[in-house]
Amino acid sequence: MYEAVAFYLFSAITLGMFSITVLSRNALYAMSALAGGMIFISGFFFLLDAEFLGVVQIIVYSGAVMALYAFGMMLFDTTKDVKERVTCKKSVYTLSILSALLIVVIVSAPLWGAHLEATYPMSESYSNIQSLGLVMFTTYLIPFELSAVMLLVAMISGIVLVSKRLDNSITLNEEVDGEGNL
């Protein structure tokens, strides 16, 4: 009973945070809501007795969102508000109706009686972390390594983009000064 109440509570809060992320006009509010949503997602892992994955969710993904937060502060002018004009109201209404239908299907799916079962045999002698390591480093080793390489490329790309922008701003300041004095 408590698990169901906690699940629906975490679901509502997570959906609320991610809707703030999508609908906010201020980049800092959107990134803060994204970090909060990632933290509330970890609550699902704790409900499933996967404490290690819950802690990893908080540390890794919320840390990645905070890095995104820092890059957002460096790359965008977050002080001015964004004013958007919705030109195609039909698509907004269609997406909102489809989202509502998807939420109804997700909420009613447990009532259909479908039971999910793990296909990888687990031993009772293994702990959560040992079972996760066994599956991750045998069955899912290549996707795990590819995701690590993708994160490395994204980090290097972010550093290159910020350094190019800093070079351009320093060059523009030197041209305005005329003599190259900063």
Secondary structure, 3 states (H helix, E strand, C coil): CHHHHHHHHHHHHHHHHHHHHHHCCCHHHHHHHHHHHHHHHHHHHHHCCCHHHHHHHHHHHHHHHHHHHHHHHHHCCCCCCCCCCCCCHHHHHHHHHHHHHHHHHHHHHHHHCCCCCCCCCCCCCCCHHHHHHHHHCCCCHHHHHHHHHHHHHHHHHHHHHHHHHHHHHHHHHHHHHCCCCC
